């Protein structure tokens, strides 16, 4: 038999804020040879939960995790992007990140719709503090702007122009409002009784 069943429950945003206040976590993202980050593995969620809990206990909305050698990896449940010199910068796969679907979507939309290049590379912690803009991406986080990291404002502490544009483009795409990307959407229909 080839039945397929999906349960649907109300699911609010992962970060219930317009712009996130983030803190660098003392919990490090495990190295690839400890727990492969390319899959959503249960053991990895414990590490993420510890980082998120620590962030909340210190008055932040979200944690930013570093690699064992101190470079930026990702949030506790999202990928991270910086805007530097008008380009997107995001940690490369060798920085122990989950290769997120939303991350890939944002990179493609930035290039196709705004002509903005994404550079995947190692990111130093200090670059977060000096970035023009920062934002998190994920299935539940969508595109969440970062207002500050470790109590330091990112840019002017408001949502940056590139982030704002990407939020609008992404929102239109996932809601089926942009005909160029309708093949990315799968309609869900309510069955009548």
N, CA, C and O of each residue as an XYZ file, in Angstrom:
772
protein
N       0.838     -1.185      0.000
C       0.000      0.000      0.000
C       0.881      1.246      0.000
O       1.980      1.237      0.555
N       0.406      2.294     -0.610
C       1.216      3.513     -0.702
C       0.496      4.717     -0.094
O       0.437      5.787     -0.701
N      -0.046      4.536      1.099
C      -0.711      5.643      1.786
C       0.326      6.593      2.369
O       1.423      6.192      2.756
N      -0.051      7.846      2.418
C       0.810      8.872      3.002
C      -0.065      9.745      3.879
O      -1.133     10.175      3.443
N       0.356     10.015      5.091
C      -0.441     10.767      6.038
C       0.388     11.914      6.602
O       1.561     11.740      6.930
N      -0.226     13.077      6.712
C       0.435     14.235      7.302
C      -0.466     14.769      8.406
O      -1.656     14.994      8.185
N       0.098     14.974      9.595
C      -0.619     15.626     10.678
C      -0.248     17.097     10.656
O       0.924     17.446     10.514
N      -1.238     17.951     10.796
C      -0.992     19.384     10.785
C      -1.405     19.954     12.135
O      -2.510     19.717     12.623
N      -0.479     20.716     12.726
C      -0.769     21.382     13.988
C      -0.402     22.857     13.847
O       0.485     23.203     13.066
N      -1.073     23.720     14.592
C      -0.682     25.136     14.562
C       0.760     25.273     15.050
O       1.136     24.678     16.060
N       1.559     26.052     14.334
C       2.961     26.195     14.676
C       3.337     27.656     14.520
O       3.391     28.183     13.409
N       3.592     28.291     15.621
C       3.996     29.690     15.584
C       5.439     29.818     15.155
O       6.119     28.816     14.934
N       5.908     31.045     15.037
C       7.301     31.262     14.629
C       8.271     30.754     15.690
O       7.980     30.808     16.885
N       9.424     30.260     15.247
C      10.456     29.772     16.167
C      10.953     30.916     17.042
O      11.178     30.735     18.239
N      11.121     32.064     16.458
C      11.514     33.269     17.195
C      10.359     34.247     17.110
O      10.101     34.814     16.048
N       9.670     34.449     18.203
C       8.475     35.286     18.206
C       8.846     36.751     18.447
O       8.346     37.394     19.370
N       9.738     37.259     17.591
C      10.199     38.645     17.691
C      10.357     39.210     16.281
O      10.576     38.466     15.325
N      10.243     40.534     16.163
C      10.473     41.181     14.868
C      11.947     41.193     14.506
O      12.320     41.068     13.339
N      12.775     41.344     15.526
C      14.228     41.315     15.337
C      14.830     40.695     16.593
O      14.436     41.013     17.715
N      15.780     39.815     16.379
C      16.315     39.003     17.472
C      17.515     39.651     18.146
O      18.340     40.308     17.510
N      17.582     39.443     19.442
C      18.759     39.796     20.226
C      19.487     38.488     20.506
O      18.945     37.598     21.162
N      20.695     38.374     20.014
C      21.431     37.112     20.082
C      22.660     37.226     20.969
O      23.245     38.297     21.130
N      23.031     36.090     21.537
C      24.255     36.008     22.322
C      25.092     34.839     21.839
O      24.559     33.800     21.451
N      26.406     35.013     21.863
C      27.303     33.911     21.513
C      27.254     32.905     22.650
O      27.455     33.264     23.810
N      26.992     31.664     22.325
C      26.861     30.611     23.326
C      28.222     30.063     23.743
O      29.161     30.012     22.949
N      28.304     29.658     24.997
C      29.510     28.954     25.452
C      29.490     27.503     24.972
O      30.519     26.828     24.971
N      28.307     27.027     24.564
C      28.182     25.679     24.005
C      28.618     25.724     22.545
O      28.081     26.502     21.757
N      29.577     24.902     22.190
C      30.107     24.880     20.823
C      29.335     23.886     19.974
O      28.832     22.879     20.472
N      29.251     24.181     18.709
C      28.645     23.266     17.738
C      29.603     22.091     17.579
O      30.777     22.300     17.272
N      29.131     20.859     17.780
C      30.035     19.706     17.654
C      30.644     19.600     16.258
O      30.014     19.942     15.257
N      31.863     19.126     16.222
C      32.562     18.936     14.957
C      31.911     17.814     14.156
O      31.258     16.933     14.716
N      32.094     17.858     12.859
C      31.516     16.875     11.944
C      31.913     15.446     12.303
O      31.126     14.522     12.094
N      33.106     15.248     12.833
C      33.530     13.886     13.170
C      32.990     13.425     14.520
O      33.275     12.306     14.947
N      32.213     14.269     15.198
C      31.554     13.890     16.452
C      30.097     13.527     16.163
O      29.657     12.411     16.438
N      29.360     14.480     15.607
C      27.969     14.267     15.171
C      27.803     15.020     13.858
O      27.920     16.245     13.841
N      27.536     14.322     12.759
C      27.394     15.008     11.468
C      26.222     16.000     11.485
O      25.083     15.600     11.727
N      26.491     17.284     11.231
C      25.420     18.280     11.278
C      24.544     18.305     10.032
O      23.550     19.030     10.003
N      24.884     17.537      9.008
C      24.117     17.571      7.760
C      22.755     16.899      7.883
O      21.944     16.965      6.959
N      22.500     16.257      9.013
C      21.206     15.609      9.223
C      20.627     16.091     10.547
O      21.363     16.446     11.468
N      19.321     16.099     10.629
C      18.672     16.488     11.881
C      18.651     15.263     12.793
O      17.704     14.476     12.795
N      19.718     15.132     13.557
C      19.918     13.970     14.422
C      19.522     14.351     15.846
O      19.865     15.433     16.322
N      18.801     13.461     16.521
C      18.294     13.738     17.859
C      19.384     14.210     18.807
O      19.168     15.164     19.554
N      20.539     13.576     18.799
C      21.621     13.952     19.704
C      22.066     15.387     19.535
O      22.510     16.018     20.494
N      21.952     15.905     18.338
C      22.354     17.284     18.062
C      21.384     18.286     18.696
O      21.773     19.403     19.035
N      20.126     17.883     18.853
C      19.139     18.776     19.441
C      19.462     19.105     20.897
O      19.120     20.186     21.376
N      20.114     18.187     21.604
C      20.484     18.441     22.996
C      21.456     19.613     23.060
O      21.295     20.518     23.879
N      22.455     19.591     22.202
C      23.431     20.677     22.134
C      22.733     21.998     21.823
O      23.018     23.016     22.453
N      21.827     21.984     20.862
C      21.089     23.190     20.478
C      20.223     23.697     21.631
O      20.149     24.901     21.876
N      19.570     22.773     22.335
C      18.703     23.155     23.454
C      19.506     23.784     24.590
O      19.048     24.736     25.221
N      20.693     23.261     24.849
C      21.554     23.846     25.882
C      21.947     25.274     25.507
O      21.942     26.169     26.351
N      22.286     25.476     24.244
C      22.666     26.813     23.777
C      21.483     27.779     23.860
O      21.636     28.913     24.315
N      20.321     27.338     23.428
C      19.115     28.184     23.448
C      18.741     28.549     24.885
O      18.417     29.701     25.173
N      18.787     27.565     25.780
C      18.464     27.805     27.187
C      19.421     28.822     27.796
O      19.001     29.737     28.505
N      20.701     28.656     27.515
C      21.702     29.596     28.015
C      21.409     31.014     27.510
O      21.487     31.977     28.272
N      21.076     31.132     26.237
C      20.783     32.447     25.662
C      19.601     33.105     26.374
O      19.670     34.277     26.744
N      18.533     32.359     26.564
C      17.342     32.893     27.223
C      17.658     33.291     28.664
O      17.206     34.334     29.135
N      18.438     32.456     29.365
C      18.810     32.770     30.750
C      19.652     34.046     30.844
O      19.689     34.691     31.891
N      20.322     34.403     29.758
C      21.134     35.618     29.742
C      20.398     36.799     29.090
O      21.006     37.827     28.794
N      19.088     36.642     28.870
C      18.273     37.743     28.368
C      18.244     37.909     26.864
O      17.796     38.941     26.365
N      18.718     36.901     26.123
C      18.709     36.962     24.664
C      17.536     36.154     24.114
O      16.939     35.344     24.824
N      17.216     36.383     22.853
C      16.174     35.614     22.170
C      16.729     34.327     21.574
O      16.019     33.327     21.471
N      17.988     34.356     21.187
C      18.584     33.226     20.468
C      20.087     33.169     20.712
O      20.732     34.166     21.037
N      20.614     31.962     20.542
C      22.052     31.718     20.668
C      22.683     31.646     19.288
O      22.066     31.185     18.328
N      23.910     32.105     19.205
C      24.736     31.866     18.029
C      25.855     30.946     18.482
O      26.576     31.238     19.436
N      25.984     29.838     17.784
C      26.962     28.828     18.172
C      28.220     28.950     17.321
O      28.164     29.275     16.135
N      29.341     28.685     17.951
C      30.627     28.708     17.274
C      31.109     27.285     17.045
O      30.660     26.351     17.708
N      32.017     27.133     16.109
C      32.663     25.842     15.861
C      33.663     25.580     16.985
O      33.968     26.490     17.757
N      34.180     24.351     17.091
C      35.184     24.079     18.128
C      36.400     25.011     18.064
O      37.035     25.268     19.087
N      36.726     25.518     16.871
C      37.878     26.424     16.759
C      37.487     27.904     16.835
O      38.313     28.776     16.566
N      36.220     28.190     17.202
C      35.819     29.560     17.487
C      35.260     30.374     16.341
O      35.135     31.593     16.463
N      34.920     29.742     15.232
C      34.300     30.460     14.112
C      32.779     30.316     14.180
O      32.262     29.394     14.811
N      32.076     31.230     13.531
C      30.614     31.225     13.550
C      30.096     29.990     12.819
O      30.546     29.668     11.719
N      29.136     29.300     13.453
C      28.503     28.140     12.825
C      27.061     28.493     12.445
O      26.754     28.680     11.267
N      26.176     28.583     13.449
C      24.765     28.880     13.181
C      24.039     29.160     14.482
O      24.637     29.116     15.557
N      22.735     29.451     14.385
C      21.901     29.611     15.565
C      21.532     28.244     16.114
O      21.965     27.221     15.584
N      20.730     28.222     17.177
C      20.348     26.934     17.766
C      19.370     26.178     16.876
O      19.212     24.965     17.020
N      18.715     26.879     15.965
C      17.776     26.219     15.065
C      17.702     26.883     13.709
O      16.734     26.691     12.974
N      18.726     27.670     13.365
C      18.697     28.414     12.107
C      20.113     28.594     11.573
O      21.100     28.495     12.302
N      20.169     28.862     10.277
C      21.427     29.287      9.656
C      21.550     30.800      9.839
O      20.574     31.477     10.159
N      22.750     31.315      9.633
C      22.990     32.743      9.831
C      23.638     33.362      8.597
O      24.475     32.750      7.934
N      23.229     34.581      8.313
C      23.796     35.371      7.212
C      24.240     36.721      7.754
O      23.637     37.259      8.683
N      25.293     37.257      7.171
C      25.750     38.612      7.437
C      25.712     39.369      6.121
O      25.870     38.773      5.056
N      25.505     40.666      6.187
C      25.660     41.525      5.016
C      26.936     42.328      5.244
O      27.041     43.109      6.190
N      27.904     42.116      4.352
C      29.192     42.805      4.422
C      29.480     43.375      3.037
O      29.518     42.641      2.050
N      29.679     44.671      2.973
C      29.937     45.358      1.699
C      28.869     45.038      0.652
O      29.175     44.866     -0.528
N      27.613     44.961      1.097
C      26.501     44.732      0.183
C      26.357     43.308     -0.325
O      25.502     43.042     -1.169
N      27.178     42.384      0.174
C      27.095     40.969     -0.225
C      26.663     40.137      0.969
O      26.887     40.511      2.121
N      26.038     38.998      0.676
C      25.698     38.065      1.743
C      26.907     37.188      2.038
O      27.599     36.728      1.130
N      27.142     36.969      3.317
C      28.200     36.070      3.767
C      27.550     35.091      4.728
O      26.800     35.497      5.615
N      27.830     33.804      4.560
C      27.277     32.777      5.434
C      28.333     31.704      5.663
O      29.134     31.422      4.773
N      28.340     31.101      6.859
C      29.318     30.042      7.103
C      29.187     28.915      6.079
O      28.084     28.506      5.717
N      30.331     28.428      5.625
C      30.375     27.334      4.649
C      30.047     26.010      5.332
O      30.025     25.923      6.560
N      29.797     24.993      4.536
C      29.403     23.683      5.067
C      30.436     23.111      6.031
O      30.069     22.376      6.948
N      31.714     23.427      5.850
C      32.745     22.879      6.743
C      32.747     23.550      8.119
O      33.590     23.232      8.958
N      31.819     24.469      8.356
C      31.677     25.097      9.666
C      30.588     24.431     10.494
O      29.956     25.069     11.337
N      30.376     23.140     10.246
C      29.473     22.303     11.047
C      28.037     22.820     11.056
O      27.393     22.877     12.103
N      27.549     23.193      9.884
C      26.183     23.704      9.768
C      25.268     22.657      9.142
O      25.715     21.753      8.436
N      23.985     22.804      9.420
C      22.974     22.062      8.682
C      22.762     22.819      7.378
O      22.530     24.028      7.389
N      22.838     22.128      6.282
C      22.640     22.775      4.979
C      21.133     22.984      4.785
O      20.460     22.180      4.141
N      20.627     24.063      5.347
C      19.199     24.315      5.411
C      18.551     24.607      4.066
O      19.150     25.223      3.185
N      17.323     24.153      3.933
C      16.537     24.418      2.729
C      16.267     25.919      2.612
O      16.380     26.491      1.528
N      15.911     26.550      3.726
C      15.654     27.992      3.694
C      16.938     28.748      3.367
O      16.898     29.744      2.645
N      18.064     28.295      3.881
C      19.370     28.899      3.571
C      19.606     28.884      2.063
O      19.958     29.904      1.471
N      19.411     27.726      1.453
C      19.603     27.601      0.004
C      18.617     28.478     -0.766
O      18.974     29.097     -1.767
N      17.378     28.522     -0.288
C      16.348     29.347     -0.923
C      16.743     30.820     -0.895
O      16.634     31.517     -1.904
N      17.202     31.288      0.261
C      17.595     32.694      0.400
C      18.770     33.021     -0.517
O      18.794     34.085     -1.135
N      19.738     32.121     -0.611
C      20.884     32.373     -1.494
C      20.431     32.493     -2.945
O      20.894     33.366     -3.680
N      19.520     31.608     -3.349
C      19.022     31.639     -4.724
C      18.189     32.894     -4.992
O      18.333     33.524     -6.040
N      17.324     33.255     -4.053
C      16.498     34.453     -4.230
C      17.346     35.724     -4.230
O      17.074     36.650     -4.994
N      18.357     35.772     -3.387
C      19.238     36.949     -3.347
C      19.906     37.153     -4.701
O      20.005     38.277     -5.194
N      20.360     36.059     -5.295
C      21.034     36.154     -6.593
C      20.038     36.478     -7.710
O      20.250     37.404     -8.494
N      18.949     35.703     -7.773
C      17.989     35.845     -8.874
C      17.189     37.140     -8.834
O      16.942     37.750     -9.875
N      16.784     37.560     -7.648
C      15.870     38.698     -7.530
C      16.571     40.021     -7.224
O      16.080     41.085     -7.602
N      17.713     39.958     -6.542
C      18.394     41.196     -6.150
C      19.786     41.334     -6.761
O      20.427     42.377     -6.636
N      20.248     40.266     -7.426
C      21.591     40.300     -7.999
C      22.683     40.343     -6.946
O      23.784     40.829     -7.202
N      22.373     39.832     -5.754
C      23.336     39.858     -4.649
C      24.015     38.502     -4.526
O      23.365     37.464     -4.412
N      25.317     38.544     -4.552
C      26.142     37.341     -4.437
C      26.183     36.877     -2.977
O      26.169     37.694     -2.057
N      26.234     35.559     -2.780
C      26.442     34.989     -1.455
C      27.811     34.338     -1.426
O      28.156     33.541     -2.299
N      28.580     34.686     -0.417
C      29.904     34.103     -0.229
C      29.819     33.132      0.940
O      29.486     33.519      2.060
N      30.124     31.865      0.668
C      30.158     30.848      1.713
C      31.617     30.686      2.140
O      32.472     30.308      1.339
N      31.885     30.979      3.418
C      33.258     30.924      3.910
C      33.263     30.863      5.431
O      32.212     30.907      6.071
N      34.451     30.762      5.997
C      34.602     30.822      7.437
C      34.310     32.253      7.894
O      34.755     33.215      7.268
N      33.563     32.382      8.982
C      33.180     33.698      9.494
C      33.729     33.849     10.911
O      33.482     33.010     11.777
N      34.473     34.926     11.133
C      35.003     35.210     12.465
C      33.922     35.817     13.343
O      33.037     36.520     12.857
N      34.000     35.541     14.638
C      33.043     36.098     15.597
C      32.990     37.618     15.494
O      31.907     38.202     15.510
N      34.132     38.253     15.390
C      34.186     39.721     15.352
C      33.454     40.296     14.138
O      33.008     41.443     14.171
N      33.329     39.510     13.071
C      32.608     39.990     11.885
C      31.128     40.205     12.176
O      30.488     41.056     11.556
N      30.581     39.436     13.118
C      29.186     39.638     13.504
C      28.990     41.053     14.032
O      28.015     41.722     13.691
N      29.913     41.500     14.859
C      29.790     42.811     15.493
C      29.935     43.951     14.491
O      29.400     45.038     14.711
N      30.642     43.718     13.409
C      30.924     44.782     12.436
C      30.055     44.713     11.181
O      30.144     45.587     10.319
N      29.215     43.679     11.072
C      28.385     43.506      9.874
C      27.386     44.653      9.725
O      26.949     45.252     10.707
N      27.040     44.940      8.475
C      26.021     45.953      8.184
C      24.641     45.453      8.608
O      23.825     46.210      9.134
N      24.398     44.168      8.369
C      23.140     43.511      8.730
C      23.452     42.059      9.056
O      24.456     41.514      8.598
N      22.588     41.436      9.849
C      22.647     39.988     10.094
C      21.211     39.474     10.155
O      20.303     40.194     10.568
N      21.017     38.230      9.741
C      19.708     37.609      9.898
C      19.853     36.100      9.983
O      20.848     35.520      9.549
N      18.826     35.482     10.557
C      18.748     34.033     10.700
C      17.744     33.496      9.694
O      16.783     34.183      9.347
N      17.959     32.267      9.221
C      17.007     31.636      8.304
C      16.687     30.223      8.766
O      17.551     29.515      9.284
N      15.440     29.824      8.573
C      15.035     28.468      8.903
C      13.570     28.268      8.565
O      12.843     29.231      8.321
N      13.143     27.028      8.553
C      11.758     26.710      8.220
C      10.790     27.460      9.123
O       9.826     28.054      8.640
N      11.038     27.439     10.426
C      10.146     28.120     11.369
C      10.551     29.569     11.606
O       9.710     30.391     11.970
N      11.817     29.893     11.408
C      12.305     31.264     11.640
C      12.090     32.153     10.421
O      12.139     33.378     10.524
N      11.849     31.526      9.255
C      11.777     32.266      7.986
C      13.054     33.095      7.841
O      14.149     32.532      7.815
N      12.934     34.408      7.747
C      14.095     35.303      7.751
C      13.890     36.241      8.934
O      13.054     37.144      8.889
N      14.662     36.017      9.992
C      14.548     36.818     11.207
C      15.755     37.740     11.334
O      16.881     37.266     11.482
N      15.533     39.053     11.279
C      16.645     39.989     11.428
C      17.275     39.897     12.816
O      16.590     39.609     13.798
N      18.564     40.140     12.888
C      19.274     40.204     14.164
C      19.553     41.680     14.454
O      20.207     42.362     13.666
N      19.050     42.162     15.589
C      19.244     43.561     15.979
C      20.558     43.761     16.719
O      21.202     44.804     16.605
N      20.950     42.727     17.491
C      22.187     42.847     18.255
C      22.782     41.476     18.542
O      22.085     40.462     18.573
N      24.085     41.479     18.748
C      24.817     40.279     19.162
C      25.666     40.677     20.360
O      26.451     41.623     20.291
N      25.503     39.951     21.455
C      26.248     40.243     22.694
C      26.087     41.705     23.113
O      27.056     42.354     23.506
N      24.874     42.210     23.027
C      24.526     43.584     23.415
C      25.171     44.645     22.525
O      25.183     45.824     22.880
N      25.705     44.240     21.378
C      26.259     45.199     20.411
C      25.276     45.301     19.247
O      24.889     44.286     18.670
N      24.873     46.523     18.902
C      23.941     46.721     17.792
C      24.574     46.277     16.480
O      25.758     46.499     16.227
N      23.744     45.644     15.654
C      24.145     45.332     14.281
C      23.647     46.494     13.427
O      22.454     46.797     13.423
N      24.545     47.137     12.714
C      24.171     48.342     11.972
C      23.619     49.366     12.939
O      24.274     49.720     13.920
N      22.402     49.848     12.664
C      21.769     50.806     13.576
C      20.783     50.128     14.529
O      20.028     50.801     15.231
N      20.795     48.793     14.549
C      19.901     48.050     15.433
C      18.518     47.826     14.857
O      17.667     47.211     15.500
N      18.288     48.317     13.654
C      16.996     48.150     12.976
C      17.134     47.123     11.853
O      18.237     46.671     11.546
N      16.014     46.762     11.247
C      16.034     45.803     10.143
C      16.691     46.469      8.938
O      16.263     47.537      8.502
N      17.732     45.835      8.401
C      18.465     46.392      7.269
C      17.687     46.292      5.968
O      16.747     45.505      5.855
N      18.080     47.088      4.993
C      17.379     47.158      3.705
C      17.423     45.832      2.943
O      16.407     45.403      2.396
N      18.572     45.187      2.902
C      18.674     43.910      2.182
C      17.830     42.857      2.881
O      17.124     42.090      2.227
N      17.900     42.814      4.204
C      17.088     41.860      4.973
C      15.610     42.090      4.705
O      14.860     41.139      4.485
N      15.188     43.351      4.724
C      13.782     43.710      4.483
C      13.328     43.238      3.100
O      12.250     42.660      2.957
N      14.152     43.488      2.094
C      13.810     43.068      0.731
C      13.708     41.551      0.640
O      12.777     41.025      0.032
N      14.664     40.847      1.242
C      14.633     39.381      1.201
C      13.422     38.828      1.945
O      12.827     37.845      1.503
N      13.048     39.439      3.065
C      11.852     39.002      3.792
C      10.620     39.076      2.897
O       9.825     38.137      2.852
N      10.464     40.176      2.193
C       9.298     40.372      1.312
C       9.307     39.366      0.167
O       8.288     38.740     -0.126
N      10.452     39.215     -0.475
C      10.568     38.270     -1.595
C      10.274     36.854     -1.117
O       9.498     36.133     -1.744
N      10.888     36.457     -0.017
C      10.709     35.108      0.535
C       9.247     34.872      0.914
O       8.681     33.824      0.601
N       8.643     35.843      1.585
C       7.245     35.722      1.994
C       6.334     35.518      0.786
O       5.441     34.671      0.818
N       6.551     36.281     -0.266
C       5.745     36.130     -1.481
C       5.938     34.753     -2.114
O       4.979     34.145     -2.588
N       7.167     34.268     -2.121
C       7.449     32.960     -2.730
C       6.760     31.844     -1.959
O       6.093     31.005     -2.564
N       6.905     31.815     -0.632
C       6.345     30.688      0.132
C       4.825     30.729      0.205
O       4.195     29.723      0.531
N       4.236     31.867     -0.090
C       2.776     31.982     -0.099
C       2.193     31.859     -1.507
O       0.999     32.075     -1.713
N       3.043     31.512     -2.470
C       2.583     31.307     -3.837
C       2.214     32.584     -4.561
O       1.462     32.540     -5.534
N       2.727     33.731     -4.111
C       2.393     35.019     -4.723
C       3.366     35.433     -5.820
O       3.150     36.450     -6.480
N       4.414     34.676     -6.022
C       5.373     34.983     -7.087
C       5.318     33.851     -8.108
O       5.809     32.756     -7.834
N       4.726     34.095     -9.287
C       4.529     33.029    -10.272
C       5.825     32.371    -10.747
O       5.797     31.230    -11.209
N       6.958     33.068    -10.642
C       8.235     32.483    -11.076
C       8.628     31.272    -10.234
O       9.406     30.427    -10.678
N       8.085     31.188     -9.010
C       8.513     30.134     -8.092
C       7.361     29.230     -7.654
O       7.459     28.556     -6.629
N       6.281     29.213     -8.420
C       5.142     28.376     -8.038
C       5.506     26.899     -7.963
O       4.906     26.148     -7.195
N       6.489     26.481     -8.761
C       6.887     25.072     -8.719
C       7.622     24.729     -7.422
O       7.882     23.553     -7.166
N       7.958     25.704     -6.611
C       8.562     25.460     -5.298
C       7.499     25.170     -4.245
O       7.818     24.685     -3.159
N       6.238     25.464     -4.558
C       5.152     25.344     -3.588
C       4.314     24.101     -3.868
O       4.061     23.746     -5.019
N       3.898     23.461     -2.807
C       3.006     22.313     -2.917
C       1.683     22.696     -2.262
O       1.634     22.910     -1.051
N       0.613     22.786     -3.044
C      -0.671     23.170     -2.455
C      -1.172     22.106     -1.477
O      -0.983     20.907     -1.684
N      -1.805     22.572     -0.422
C      -2.451     21.681      0.541
C      -3.931     22.042      0.546
O      -4.298     23.208      0.691
N      -4.760     21.043      0.387
C      -6.194     21.276      0.298
C      -6.889     20.661      1.494
O      -6.514     19.593      1.976
N      -7.900     21.353      1.957
C      -8.715     20.837      3.043
C      -9.783     19.945      2.435
O     -10.528     20.363      1.549
N      -9.850     18.720      2.917
C     -10.843     17.777      2.406
C     -12.205     18.099      3.020
O     -12.331     18.257      4.234
N     -13.208     18.191      2.171
C     -14.563     18.452      2.656
C     -15.122     17.202      3.296
O     -14.824     16.082      2.880
N     -15.936     17.411      4.314
C     -16.531     16.279      5.046
C     -17.623     15.616      4.267
O     -18.222     14.651      4.742
